[in-house]
C-alpha cells in the first residue's frame, strides 16, 4: 500500500502558502499540486487523530 504521508516537495509547497488568500498568487499550473498536498495532509492527520474527512475532501476537490 502506498504511503499517504506528505512528500518533501508537497510540504515545501504548502509552506509557501501562509493563508488562503495567497492561493490567488500561485500560478494555475500549481493548483493541482496544492490540492494533492492538502489532500495528503488531511488524510495523514485524520489517520492519526480519527474523525471525519469527507467534507474536507469535498472542498479540496
Helices and strands as residue ranges (DSSP letters): H 8-15, G 20-25, G 28-30, H 31-49, H 54-60
